[in-house]
Amino acid sequence: MVLTAVIFVGGYFFLRAAYHLSEPTPFTQEIILIVLGTIATVLITAILLNKQTEVELTKEQNIKFIELKSSIYLDLFDYLEKMLQHPEISERDVVELQFLTHKLAISASPDVLNQYQNLLKVFSRSIGDHHFDYRERTDLHQALAQLTVQIRRDLIGDLDLESHFSRREIERQVMENNATTSRTYDRYHPSKEG
């Protein structure tokens, strides 16, 4: 950087001196002005390209980070779906949850981590007898719906702010959708446990 500055300043003074020395011959002065203009154009173009490259790299990093978050969030949803489909919970299932927790710690927003803690509390209370009963499933789905709201804010919150729905309306809709699917489950399984 220092070398570039020295060359730039030295080159400027050299071209300035050459311009004044060539004053008796206007054609030489024009050539020096062309060289000076070309150098200025190259420098400006280099600065703009450097800035554009920096912006592109930042954009690419943001895209990769969102892809990582999305992947981890989907892994969590797949895990919970698998847990709720099979009533028995094994030690392997608990270990898998521990690793999902560490993955979330890498990229999740603080709001997601906070809501995830609530889900973990419900999950932890529910596995005392190594299976989920009806009430535990309902509590887990409720906690998952609240977590889903935070995940949505984390991934697409800016887009939601641009829509004509408020955050509160979106949250209400997510919770309402959860309640509707719970009622559907109730109709499918009329005999509830516990």
Buried (B, 14 or more C-beta within 10 A) or exposed (E): EEEEEEEEEEEEEEBEEBBEEBEEEEEBBEBBEEBBEEBEEEEEEEEEEEEEEEEEEEEEEEEEEBEEBBEBBEBBBEBBEEBBEEEEBEEEBBEBBEEBBEBBEEBBBEBBBEBBEBBBEBBEEBBEEEEBBBEBBBBBBBBBBBBBBBBBBBBBBEEBEEEEEEBEEBBEEBBEEBBEEBEEBEEEEEEEEE
